[in-house]
Amino acid sequence: MFPRTFFNPLQKATSTFPVILSNSNSLVLPYIYLNQVTYIKALTLQRFLVKSRIENKLEDDLLLLVQHPPTYTTGRRDKGRGEFERLRLQEFGAEYHETLRGGQITFHGPGQLLSVRCYVAAIERMIIDTCIKYGIKAKNTKNTGVWVNDQEKICAIGIQVQRYITSHGFALNCNTDLNWFNHIIPCGLENKQMTSISKELSKLRGEEEQIGVEEVLPNLCNSFGRVFDREVISLCESNLQSKSIILNYLENNLDYIL
């Protein structure tokens, strides 16, 4: 879900997308796909990784990819919604958490690919490139995220930056149950709808399509590598020093076997 990324504070606002600077000398970017883990476990892992980067215990960037069970989260702009809202949404069988990421309330759930990484404009470009693989013409608008038109959003984005380290990230709807979004105003935008790769592909082909996270994952990693000029490989295939630290943490804290 994140790596350590430094940005140039003097960069002009007219840049097409941010210049990515890193303290890592390697052009290899390892990723871990954890399938479905709870939001709290993923958040705990993020905090461990961020803390390790701040303390220079980890030298390499990392892309963390997960799915969550049904979960609603709020951002900094939407905190303090109250106990009633938490209880209301939990009645539908979902978790509810307030977070420090940017943006407002949104939904995370199965069929949605989540990641944490750097800058919004570059993330948007990467998601647009991924959608092209499926013949979907996506775009960015005045509202953050990636859209297939001015009314339908396919990917939400919200990040947190702590001492030049980014966490949280994007949520790309692959074959997500979009009915979960009916219980909220996604990202605080009135009269907007959420869509998914599967829904858009079904429209294009005129028949029901189900494109899952595992199918989208390699295309997304390829697009990520092109936009950020890195070779994206599985952490298990890498020889990076941080590999043993991360794998040991996963084994001891997430009950997850890679």
Steps between C-alpha positions, in 0.01 A plus 500: 500500500787742514860577442723783616499768235658843509357789304657825391338790694599739220326305229277720283126450522488475121675161497303236312556257786740505795866415460565193713813516712606223735781424739521151348768437238303209354260530208324188627174556687380192691132446567304276734143391428335385823160413354231585759603637840309718745548873485651509848760233417595682180519830688721341767732370228512845337597660828773242556641565152482878533668490842770268362571738213516802731750314719696385191442134581360447151696630203270400217167622366204263520163481325240334722186366328200365691126446507284569806178343628213756477634816668409867502775754574500875540786740425626814673234713329221279632599411856261518792191376315372371831399180672167482316671481161738230621215288637287559189767371264599211725139377484561415134778261607795729430784632714534875555825689564612862511842553340764765441503467120377778275146513365163404643297187562529204264453124489757220479410140436561176310566551131676829563876534465657731758848645516701771665747706298610857423340776304145543387565611141736209430262256666220625276718455195587145605135403554402651164773295334371185674145566379624535141600131513128418518390750237365735768552870430558645845605853590566741783272794576492796739407244768776272629501145373449330166170520312349338192283810448403806703250298706660159559816441701702180466785571744521701823828650623599624844850523643680596818853639499711468813857628486509445122360147532166429333237260629140416413453537123249391234197273489431362151163329456554176308191286566388677817138471618407861423181481709712574809549855372124561512517543878733803484586801286833371364782750550238759599397559138125540449329348193804293401519122460767235533582253227747215450715335235252212484199730458664708228626194315150349514366814333762483226449129425127485552524208739579441865870518581678434829858627510649422841789654688738215417441556128550877524809477723766427231365771270497751784857412600614548140332839484645595837848415377462710186368809679752487786788367289555193717510125445215368712560144625366284781683550829551122516698517173723781620834493681445822691622534857156598622347173380568298817381782728169534320436127460577437867259773601225355280548151638496615862228764483260434212472119513577510130722257311638625169 
